[in-house]
């Protein structure tokens, strides 16, 4: 009885197995038709999975193992073809785990390698490196490592090529900038070309794997960047874009050009009555340089000239809470007013005595105001620092935020220091 039942069951299973095999081919045909529409990738995946299920049913009912099934060329091809479609359209849908399982179950080694390479590339380009590293990769670790090495090698060659293109493009923009500059008609175009050239230089450094420090060690590249930044500064200043000019000079690797640009910016802001903007700049690492420029201007120009450089220097110190130097500046301004008026020829103050008297009174008023400002500034300093040297202090003397001198021997006045020693 058992033998007869087994024989009958075997015949039924064989019949159902044939039906399953035909059904799998039907699903494959449906999958191909939907694929051609390029509209429903999820339907393609469903048909491919249905076809794979029917092939498994066929193998099960026919008593064929998976290993034996894949030995048949046609069946191995069909399964590989279907798994490749599950992989491809799962990747399109962003279902990376379904795509990964499809490639691992693919019996066609060539298709498996192709799918693995595509999966690795897709995950890396979509910033899914963490997901790639979290995959189990049973038996595929070496393959993934090889793919990544090949990609890195290829990318290195591509980057080097694009880096060379970027370097050539930067020189092209520099040439365009020079031609437009000669017309003296379009400063904004000059700035645009200079910035484009700087961007291309940065691209060249990035693709070539060169740091900014290493890039500026090359004399020609440092000269080019300095030249371009100077042009951005110069024409931004012409356009009245002071912040762009400031950023250009701070990013200039050429120290000589940077100092020249800083001096020009300070002069421009002061002459255009933009002292508030000057005092509001952060001036990272440039405070001492700006202070020196203002001091030199104050000493070298006529005391009655416009703008008043002593008052500007006073405002600069007050903005930075350096009240002692602010007071000292006003004191020396008052002293210079007295000296210059005393030795000023009468021919320069006017032909009439009344004019000389008026100017003398104005000079006294300016001195009075300067002394008052000096006193007010010193009132904001601690008691032991409320004094002014007869001669101007060394620019290199260290000072705190409230204007106190930090160098030993200058923390108190010479008179108090002598009394203290006695």
C-alpha positions in Angstrom: 0.0 0.0 0.0 2.8 2.4 1.0 4.7 1.7 -2.2 1.6 2.3 -4.3 0.8 5.6 -2.5 4.4 6.7 -3.0 4.3 5.9 -6.6 1.1 7.8 -7.1 2.4 10.7 -5.1 5.5 10.7 -7.1 3.5 11.0 -10.3 1.4 13.9 -8.9 4.5 15.7 -7.7 6.2 15.4 -11.1 3.1 16.8 -12.7 2.9 19.7 -10.3 6.7 20.2 -10.8 6.2 20.6 -14.5 3.4 23.1 -13.9 5.6 25.1 -11.5 8.4 25.2 -14.1 6.0 26.5 -16.7 4.6 29.1 -14.3 8.1 30.4 -13.5 8.6 31.0 -17.2 5.3 32.8 -17.3 6.4 35.1 -14.5 9.7 35.8 -16.2 7.9 36.9 -19.3 5.6 39.2 -17.3 8.7 40.6 -15.5 10.4 41.4 -18.9 7.2 43.1 -20.2 6.9 45.3 -17.1 10.6 46.1 -17.1 10.3 47.6 -20.6 7.8 50.2 -19.4 10.4 51.7 -17.0 7.6 52.7 -14.7 7.1 50.1 -11.9 10.3 48.7 -10.5 8.5 47.2 -7.5 6.3 45.1 -9.8 9.4 43.8 -11.6 10.8 42.7 -8.2 7.5 41.0 -7.4 7.4 39.0 -10.7 11.0 38.0 -10.3 10.5 36.7 -6.8 7.3 34.8 -7.9 9.3 33.2 -10.7 12.1 32.2 -8.2 9.5 30.7 -5.8 8.0 28.6 -8.7 11.5 27.3 -9.6 12.1 26.3 -5.9 8.7 24.6 -6.0 9.6 22.7 -9.2 12.9 21.5 -7.6 11.2 20.4 -4.4 8.4 18.5 -6.2 10.8 17.0 -8.6 13.1 15.8 -5.8 16.0 17.8 -7.1 18.5 19.5 -4.7 19.6 23.1 -5.2 23.1 22.0 -6.1 21.8 19.6 -8.7 19.3 22.2 -10.0 22.1 24.7 -10.6 24.2 22.2 -12.5 21.6 22.6 -15.3 22.9 25.4 -17.5 19.5 26.7 -18.4 18.1 26.6 -14.9 21.3 28.3 -13.5 21.0 31.0 -16.1 17.3 31.6 -15.3 17.9 31.9 -11.5 20.9 34.2 -12.1 18.9 36.3 -14.4 16.0 36.6 -12.0 18.3 37.3 -9.0 20.0 40.0 -11.0 16.7 41.7 -11.7 15.7 41.5 -8.0 19.1 43.1 -7.2 18.9 45.8 -9.9 15.4 47.0 -9.1 15.8 46.7 -5.3 18.8 49.0 -5.6 16.6 51.5 -7.6 14.0 51.3 -4.8 16.8 51.9 -2.2 16.2 48.5 -0.6 19.9 47.7 0.0 19.3 44.6 2.1 17.0 43.0 -0.5 19.7 43.8 -3.1 22.4 42.3 -0.9 20.4 39.0 -0.3 19.7 38.8 -4.1 23.4 39.0 -5.0 24.4 36.5 -2.3 21.8 34.0 -3.7 22.9 34.4 -7.3 24.4 31.1 -8.6 26.1 33.0 -11.6 29.5 34.1 -10.3 30.0 36.7 -13.0 26.6 38.3 -12.3 27.4 38.1 -8.5 30.7 40.0 -8.9 29.0 42.6 -11.1 26.2 43.1 -8.6 28.6 43.3 -5.7 30.7 46.0 -7.4 27.6 48.0 -8.2 26.3 47.7 -4.6 29.6 48.8 -3.1 29.7 51.8 -5.5 26.1 52.8 -4.8 26.5 52.7 -1.0 29.7 54.7 -1.1 28.3 57.3 -3.5 25.1 57.7 -1.4 27.1 58.2 1.8 26.1 54.8 3.1 29.6 53.7 4.1 28.3 52.7 7.6 25.7 50.4 6.0 28.4 48.8 3.8 30.7 48.2 6.8 27.9 46.6 8.8 27.1 43.9 6.1 28.2 40.4 7.1 29.8 39.8 3.7 30.1 36.0 4.2 32.9 35.0 1.8 32.8 38.4 0.1 35.3 40.4 2.2 38.2 39.9 -0.2 36.0 40.8 -3.1 34.8 44.0 -1.5 38.3 45.0 -0.5 39.5 44.5 -4.1 36.7 46.6 -5.4 37.5 49.4 -3.0 41.2 49.3 -3.9 40.4 49.5 -7.6 38.0 52.4 -7.1 40.6 54.2 -5.0 43.3 53.7 -7.7 40.9 54.8 -10.4 39.7 57.8 -8.4 43.3 58.9 -7.8 44.0 58.9 -11.5 40.8 60.8 -12.2 41.5 63.3 -9.5 45.0 64.0 -10.8 43.7 64.6 -14.3 40.9 66.9 -13.1 43.5 68.7 -10.8 45.6 69.5 -13.9 42.5 70.8 -15.7 41.7 73.0 -12.7 45.2 74.4 -12.6 45.0 75.3 -16.3 41.5 76.8 -15.8 42.8 79.0 -13.0 45.5 80.4 -15.4 42.8 81.0 -18.0 40.7 83.0 -15.5 43.8 85.0 -14.4 44.4 86.0 -18.1 40.7 87.0 -18.4 41.0 89.1 -15.2 44.1 90.9 -16.6 42.4 91.7 -19.9 39.3 93.1 -18.2 41.4 95.1 -15.7 43.1 96.9 -18.6 39.7 98.3 -19.7 39.2 100.2 -16.4 35.4 99.8 -16.8 34.2 96.7 -15.0 35.8 96.2 -11.5 33.1 93.7 -10.5 34.0 91.5 -13.5 37.7 91.6 -12.4 36.6 90.5 -8.9 34.6 87.6 -10.4 37.4 86.3 -12.5 39.9 86.6 -9.6 37.5 84.6 -7.4 37.0 82.0 -10.1 40.7 81.6 -10.5 41.1 81.2 -6.7 38.4 78.5 -6.6 40.1 76.5 -9.4 43.4 76.7 -7.4 41.6 75.3 -4.4 40.1 72.6 -6.5 43.5 71.7 -7.9 44.9 71.4 -4.4 42.0 69.3 -3.2 42.1 66.9 -6.1 45.9 66.6 -6.0 45.8 65.9 -2.2 47.8 69.0 -1.4 47.2 70.9 1.8 47.0 74.7 1.8 50.3 74.9 3.7 52.1 72.7 1.2 50.5 74.6 -1.7 51.8 78.0 -0.4 55.3 76.6 -0.1 55.4 76.6 -3.9 56.8 80.0 -4.9 54.8 80.3 -8.1 51.5 79.2 -6.5 52.0 81.5 -3.5 52.7 84.4 -5.9 49.5 83.6 -8.0 47.3 83.4 -4.9 48.8 86.6 -3.5 48.3 88.3 -6.9 44.7 87.2 -7.1 43.8 88.1 -3.6 45.4 91.5 -4.1 43.1 92.1 -7.1 40.1 91.0 -5.1 41.1 93.5 -2.4 41.8 96.3 -4.8 38.6 96.2 -6.8 36.4 95.3 -3.8 37.7 98.5 -2.3 36.8 100.4 -5.5 33.3 98.9 -5.3 33.0 99.9 -1.6 32.8 96.3 -0.5 35.0 96.7 2.6 34.3 93.3 4.1 35.2 91.5 0.9 38.4 93.6 0.8 39.2 92.7 4.4 38.7 89.0 3.8 40.9 89.1 0.7 43.8 90.7 2.6 43.5 88.2 5.5 43.6 85.3 3.1 46.6 86.6 1.2 49.7 84.4 1.8 52.1 87.1 0.6 53.0 89.0 3.8 54.3 92.1 1.8 51.0 92.3 -0.2 49.0 91.8 3.0 50.7 94.7 4.8 50.3 97.0 1.8 46.6 96.1 1.5 46.0 96.6 5.2 47.6 100.0 5.1 45.4 100.9 2.2 42.2 99.6 3.8 42.9 101.6 7.0 43.6 104.8 5.1 40.5 104.3 2.9 38.1 103.6 5.8 39.4 106.6 7.8 39.3 109.0 4.8 35.8 107.8 3.9 34.6 108.5 7.5 34.2 104.8 8.2 36.1 104.7 11.5 33.3 102.8 13.2 33.6 100.0 10.6 37.4 99.9 11.1 37.0 99.6 14.9 34.4 96.9 14.6 36.7 94.6 12.5 37.9 91.5 14.4 41.5 92.0 13.1 42.7 88.6 14.2 46.5 88.9 14.5 46.4 92.4 12.9 45.7 94.7 15.8 49.3 95.7 16.3 49.7 96.3 12.6 46.7 98.6 12.5 47.8 100.4 15.6 51.2 101.0 14.0 49.7 102.3 10.8 47.5 104.8 12.7 50.4 105.9 14.9 52.6 106.6 11.8 49.8 108.5 10.1 49.2 110.6 13.2 52.9 111.5 13.5 53.6 112.1 9.8 50.6 114.2 8.7 49.6 117.8 9.6 48.0 117.9 13.0 45.1 120.0 11.6 44.5 117.7 8.6 41.3 115.8 7.9 40.8 113.1 9.1 42.2 113.6 12.5 44.4 110.6 13.0 44.9 111.2 16.7 41.2 111.1 17.3 40.9 107.9 15.2 43.7 106.3 17.2 41.9 107.3 20.4 38.7 105.7 19.2 40.6 102.6 18.2 42.0 102.2 21.7 38.7 102.9 23.4 37.0 100.3 21.3 39.5 97.7 22.6 39.2 99.0 26.2 42.8 100.1 26.1 42.1 103.3 28.0 45.6 104.1 29.2 46.9 104.3 25.6 43.8 106.2 24.6 44.6 108.8 27.2 48.3 108.9 26.2 47.3 109.5 22.6 45.2 112.5 23.5 47.9 113.9 25.7 50.5 113.7 22.9 47.9 115.2 20.5 47.5 118.2 22.9 51.3 118.6 23.2 51.8 118.5 19.4 49.0 121.1 18.9 50.9 123.5 21.3 54.3 122.8 19.6 53.0 123.2 16.0 51.1 126.4 16.6 54.0 127.9 18.4 56.4 127.5 15.4 53.8 128.0 12.7 54.7 130.9 10.4 52.3 133.8 10.5 52.0 133.7 6.7 50.2 130.4 7.0 47.6 131.4 9.5 46.3 134.5 7.7 47.3 138.1 6.9 45.3 139.7 9.6 46.1 139.6 13.4 42.5 138.7 14.1 42.9 135.5 12.1 45.9 134.5 14.1 44.1 135.2 17.4 41.1 133.1 16.3 43.3 130.2 15.3 45.1 130.5 18.6 41.9 130.3 20.5 40.7 127.3 18.4 44.0 125.6 19.2 43.6 126.2 22.9 40.1 124.7 22.8 41.4 121.6 20.9 44.1 121.2 23.5 41.6 121.6 26.3 39.3 118.9 24.8 42.3 116.6 24.3 43.4 117.0 27.9 39.8 116.3 29.1 39.6 113.2 27.0 43.0 112.0 28.3 41.8 112.6 31.9 38.5 110.8 31.3 40.3 107.8 29.7 42.8 107.6 32.7 39.9 107.6 35.1 38.8 104.2 33.7 42.3 102.8 34.5 43.3 101.4 37.9 44.9 104.0 40.2 48.5 102.7 39.9 48.3 103.1 36.1 46.8 106.6 36.0 50.0 108.3 34.6 51.4 109.2 31.2 55.0 109.0 30.1 56.7 112.1 28.9 57.7 110.3 25.7 55.7 107.7 23.8 56.0 104.1 25.0 57.6 101.3 23.0 55.1 99.7 20.7 56.2 96.3 21.8 55.3 96.9 25.5 52.8 94.4 26.6 49.5 95.6 27.9 46.3 94.2 29.4 42.8 94.7 28.1 42.2 97.7 30.5 45.4 99.4 29.3 47.7 98.4 32.2 51.4 98.0 31.3 52.6 94.5 32.1 56.3 94.9 31.7 58.3 94.9 34.9 59.3 98.5 35.9 56.5 100.1 33.8 53.6 99.1 36.0 53.9 102.3 38.1 55.1 105.8 37.3 58.8 106.5 37.5 58.2 108.8 40.6 56.2 106.2 42.5 58.8 103.6 41.6 61.6 105.7 43.0 59.6 106.3 46.3 58.8 102.7 46.5 62.5 101.7 46.1 63.5 104.2 48.8 
